[in-house]
């Protein structure tokens, strides 16, 4: 995800919006557990996918 999305998630506790997603790896369905990483590949959090990819 982009740096703006990282800031919103980490410092403001906001949800990740699709516009903040810069890359998707692998296939998953809505409801699956996912990991989100910053632009450097560092783990930022884990969550539940709201969309299929």
C-alpha positions in Angstrom: 0.0 0.0 0.0 1.1 3.6 -0.5 2.6 5.8 2.2 -0.6 7.8 2.7 -2.6 4.6 3.4 0.1 3.4 5.9 -0.3 6.7 7.8 -4.1 6.5 7.8 -4.0 2.9 9.1 -1.2 3.2 11.6 -1.7 6.6 13.1 -5.4 7.2 12.6 -6.8 3.7 12.9 -8.6 4.0 9.6 -9.7 1.3 7.2 -7.6 0.5 4.1 -9.4 1.8 1.0 -8.8 0.3 -2.5 -7.2 3.5 -3.7 -4.3 2.9 -1.2 -3.5 -0.5 -2.5 -0.6 -0.5 -5.0 0.0 -4.2 -5.5 -1.8 -7.5 -4.8 0.0 -10.8 -4.5 -1.8 -14.1 -4.7 -5.5 -14.9 -4.9 -8.0 -14.5 -2.1 -11.7 -14.1 -1.6 -13.7 -11.6 0.4 -13.6 -12.8 4.0 -10.1 -14.4 3.8 -7.4 -13.3 6.2 -4.7 -11.1 4.6 -1.5 -9.3 5.5 -0.8 -5.7 4.4 2.7 -4.3 4.0 4.2 -0.9 3.5 6.0 0.3 0.4 9.2 -1.4 1.7 7.5 -4.8 2.3 7.3 -4.4 6.1 4.2 -5.9 7.7 1.8 -3.2 8.8 -1.1 -5.3 9.8 -3.4 -8.2 9.2 -7.1 -8.1 8.3 -10.0 -9.6 6.5 -10.4 -8.9 2.8 -13.5 -7.0 1.8 -13.1 -7.8 -1.9 -12.0 -10.8 -4.0 -8.6 -10.5 -5.8 
